[in-house]
Amino acid sequence: MSTTTTTINVSAQKATLAALLAALVNGINTGLAGVDPIVLDGTSYPRTDLLARIQAVLDAIARVKAARTTLSQVVASQKGALDQGRLLRAAMKRYLQSKFGPSSPKLQEFGFAPVRTPKTLVQTKAQAKVKAAATRTARGTKGKKAKLAIHGSPAAPTAPSALPPSGGNTTTKS
């Protein structure tokens, strides 16, 4: 039980239960110094018992505040550790993929799912085949064998067309 005499101005600050109880203890110690026992709601409380009960509430509030502060610090520490853990896991995944290959079943031993190639639906393949055929037809492209089957004679050279003389220099640079 602490009997320090500190003045607490509860009207100038936001009144929390802890501040109000501390002011009550201070008031009992200074304003009711000679009163013992104190009768509250028809029940008589010895002065030391009443102060001990109030102090128990103050101690409980202080323990919760300390626990919350500690929890806040531990959560912040955990957040940093989780971030570091994620980075290490990602780096380890890259290492294992380079060592065993990205689709190796060996990755499962380390807790990683192997990379799987997505399966193309039959409907999607059929649509792609139709589009490819339409594109080849539209562009007039042919495969290797079709190109080899094409034979032709070289085209006859065409005569230069007669251009009217221009008024400037008709020589060209080579």
Beta strands, then each sheet from edge to edge (+ up, - down):
strand 1: 38-40
strand 2: 43-45
sheet 1: 1+ 2-
end
